[in-house]
């Protein structure tokens, strides 16, 4: 008497395997909406550095910074943004585990974009950590990169928000960029990588979500994403040029120079 062959028992799936489709969509969405929109606003705000400031210390950039810092729910916005970045980065690292480049065997444009998307992901992640650590959390990295950044300071050098506040966002941002050409190089590479990663991700997301099915639609959307990348690059360059050409000795007010002396002793001798 013959017996039926034993049925193979499927191995239990992990959480990520069971929810692969949902996590992929959330990973795509987290990069498009919270993070991507913030990149646009952030770079546009920084581009205001190109206009400098008036003789009394007022500047378009300072006005934008003041508006952002006056947002009642700023802390929750930052937590949501940091959470989105962390979620996107952690999942992205998981997806890239075991990935091997194959452009040598398949040197197609799509494959090169795929490779650059992953390279720029690592560059952008390292840059974001450096950017937040030095300018938001005021950490002096490894004791040699002293790039302080504060919202506003009182004439006495203490944090405050009274009518006597000294607007310091532009001078301190300018000082941070003028500190070393290494800082400029880090920002050029880091922001460029972030721009490419987001704009190319925006293009592929449209395919993933079924918004651009045909080749013609993908080409049209590719032109839109390329145009957005060019605009964001212009914003980045405007910010860097504005910070580099700002004269810390002659374009600042007396109170700003006094505050700089308290914050960065010897800044005028660097």
Secondary structure as UniProt FT lines:
FT   HELIX           15..18
FT   HELIX           20..30
FT   HELIX           31..35
FT   HELIX           36..47
FT   HELIX           48..51
FT   TURN            55..56
FT   HELIX           60..69
FT   TURN            72..73
FT   HELIX           74..96
FT   TURN            97..98
FT   TURN            103..105
FT   HELIX           109..131
FT   HELIX           132..136
FT   TURN            142..144
FT   STRAND          152..154
FT   TURN            155..156
FT   TURN            163..164
FT   STRAND          165..167
FT   HELIX           169..178
FT   HELIX           181..208
FT   TURN            209..210
FT   HELIX           215..245
FT   TURN            248..250
FT   HELIX           254..263
FT   TURN            265..266
FT   HELIX           267..269
//
